[in-house]
């Protein structure tokens, strides 16, 4: 399983960073050839399910996810969200933490990925590509 982490400090308050990071369709808009569809009703929270579909035409795959932890930031406490990846092609998890940092926020994103058919020997390559792709998406969500 490949694992990578991304950290950012931004001049936005934690509540705004949290709002941006839990706007699931916005994630798909930041990743090339990806569209995210929320499958559950209501506000984001534990039990929210969504699918990111990546690719073009027949060369596409689904990455279904479910929110299993959802604790928005509070004064003095960081917020934590954990997603489980439940697909046939993509397995693993993503966790992000949002906390106050001076007059802004600090974001930590940790992703663990396993792609069906990709040997473990390629985990470092997958981690490097994932870090690049997700860092670009995170920067876009945060307005960097």
N, C-alpha and C positions, 0 to 999 in steps of 0.2 A: 504494500500500500504506500502510495506517495503521500508525503506530508509537507506542507509549507505554511509559512506565516507571513503576514503583512501587517505593518504598523504605520499609522498615520497620526499626526497631530494637526488639528484644523481649528480655525478661529470661530467655529460655530458652537452654540450651546448643546449639551448632551441630548436634550429633548429633540432638537432639530435634526441632529445626526441620526438619532434612533428612528425618527419619522422617515428619513430618507432611506435608511438601510432596511426598513421593514415595508417599503413600497415594492413588493415583489415584481410587478410588471416592469418597473423601472430597471431592474437588474437585467432583464432580457434585452431592453433597449440599449444597454451598454456593452453587450457581448455580441460580436459579429455573428450574423446569420442565426440569431436566437430570438424566440418569442416566448414570453412567460404568460401562462394562463392560470389564474387562481381558480381552484375547484370548489372551494368552500365559501359559504356566505359569512357576512359579518366582518367585524374588525379583525386584524391580525392578532394571533394569540396561539396558545397551545392547541394543537389539533388542526391548524390551518394547513391545507394541502395545496400544492401548486406544481405545475409541470413546466420545465424549461425545454422547449423543442429546438434543437440546434441542427443546422444543416440546410441543404437545398434539395427539394424534391425527394426522390427515393433515397438519397444519401443523407438521411437525417436520423436522429435518435432522440428519444425522450429521456429526460432526467427528472422523474417525479420525486418530490420532497415533501416532508411533513415537519412542521414546527413541533419540537418535543420539549423545549424550554423557552420561556418568554417572560423575562423579568426586566421591564423598562427601567432606565436609570432613575434614581432618586437622589435628593440632595445628600452628598457624601457617600453614595453607593453606586457602583457601576451597574449598567444594564448588561444582561447576558441573554443571547438568543442562540439556540442550538437547532440545527436542521439535520434530519436524517435523510440520506439519499436512498431511495427505495427501488431504483430501476433495475432492469436486466442488464443494461449496458454500463451504467454508472452506479457504483455503491460507495458508501462512506458517510462523511458528515462534514458540516461546517459549523463553526462556532464564532460568533463575534461578540466583543465586549466593548462597551462605550462608557467612558468615564470622564469626569471633569479634569481638565488640565489647564491651570491658570484661568484665563478668561475664555478658554475654548474647550476642546475635547480631544481625548486620545482614543483611537480605535485600534483594536487588535483583532485580526481575522486569522483563524487557523482552519485550514482545509485538509481533510484526509480523503484521498480518492483512490478508487480501484476501478480500472476500466476492463471490462470483459475482453479477453483475448490478448491483452497486453501483458507480456511477461514481467515479472517482478524486477528483472535486470534493467528494465527501462524506467523504473520508478524515479530515478534522479532526473531523467529527461522530462517525464510527465510533471514532476514537481516544478521544474524550471519554467516550462510552458504555462502551467497553471498559475504560478506566481506572477508571470508577466500579464497574462490574460485577466486574472482577477484583480491585480493591482490597477490595471487600466480601468476596469469596471468600477472599482472602489473610488478611484480618483474622480471619475465622472459623476458618480452618485454624490460625492462630497463637494463637487464644484471646483476641484483642483485643476 
